[in-house]
Amino acid sequence: MTNLYSNMNGSDIIITSRIRLARNIKDIPFPHELDENKSNEIIDKVYGTLSGDNLQGIGPFHLVRFNNLSSAERFSMVERHLISKELISNASKSATILNENENVSIMINEEDHIRLQVMMPGFKLKEALNYANELDDIIEGKIDYAFDNKLGYLTSCPTNVGTGLRASVMLHLPALSISKSVGGIRNTLNQVGMTIRGIYGEGSSSECSIYQVSNQVTLGLSEGEIINSLIAVVSKIVDQEKAARQVLNEKQGKELEDDLYRSIGILKYARMLSSHEALNLLSNVRMGIDMGIIKDVKPEVVNELIVKVQPATLQLQSDKELSGAGRDELRAAIVREAL
């Protein structure tokens, strides 16, 4: 995910585009009904479809089994958006398959047997979908999916039945957060079968003013219809964020500039930083860079810090187990060095 944050070229608002396809294997119960042996059979079966030579230039891939990882290693993968929290809730029965760039993650035995995820930097929903469909075709060539001619792909959750497609775009919306406009956007999106959630999806907070906008409905809609609708909605939200930044600058120019420079001052000199404080200060600095107010900090540095300062990823940068205070001290040191 660090690479994805670092490659936000061409957009100061859109961070990443993500495609996720939910699939299940025909005549096999959903993951929550499986024992450990059957779960591991599915892991081996799915990985086997991607471990050969006939991958049409896609790959190579490697298998990650969570029972071989520490808690920090698992949760760092969540922080980097490679996997979901739900996937590691039963580590002995689940796994993921990653490519070298870590923009492809095939989660096995989460809510469904297969959750195929492709992420790309910027606004590239169609490109991500094409890539996901190529991978899906390779897997489906060797595994029979649970599919109904009327309903489409069968999934554990009824909201995913149909295409099984969940498309989402991650956005940095600090001005809309400051103006408390996100609630109104959420109400509007709910009326058209879409939603806006926090940085880690359902039930998460909007740390760093980062949000995910995604479709909620798959049944009765084609992949193209879902993607085109999301593109239109996200484009409008981007325009709203740009307008909100302009209003903020016009009405609170000096106050805004002072707040943004105070943020970078704290980040440069603080000796202890909580995760919450660091992320929100980094959000301010990123907005300052994008608005041309802060000129002496590279955006890629801020983008990478957004990942590095999070608790589990931070723990992996230390050779000893850190207390809460220890994490805050190390976080501040890493930020100071980077800036």
Secondary structure as UniProt FT lines:
FT   HELIX           2..6
FT   TURN            9..10
FT   STRAND          14..23
FT   TURN            26..27
FT   HELIX           31..33
FT   HELIX           36..48
FT   TURN            49..50
FT   TURN            56..57
FT   STRAND          61..65
FT   HELIX           66..68
FT   HELIX           71..79
FT   TURN            80..81
FT   HELIX           86..90
FT   TURN            91..93
FT   STRAND          95..99
FT   TURN            100..101
FT   STRAND          104..108
FT   STRAND          114..121
FT   HELIX           125..140
FT   TURN            141..142
FT   STRAND          147..148
FT   TURN            149..151
FT   STRAND          152..153
FT   HELIX           158..160
FT   STRAND          165..172
FT   HELIX           174..178
FT   TURN            179..180
FT   HELIX           182..191
FT   TURN            192..193
FT   STRAND          194..198
FT   TURN            199..200
FT   TURN            202..203
FT   HELIX           207..209
FT   STRAND          210..215
FT   TURN            219..220
FT   HELIX           223..251
FT   HELIX           253..269
FT   HELIX           275..290
FT   TURN            291..292
FT   HELIX           299..308
FT   HELIX           311..315
FT   TURN            316..317
FT   HELIX           324..338
//
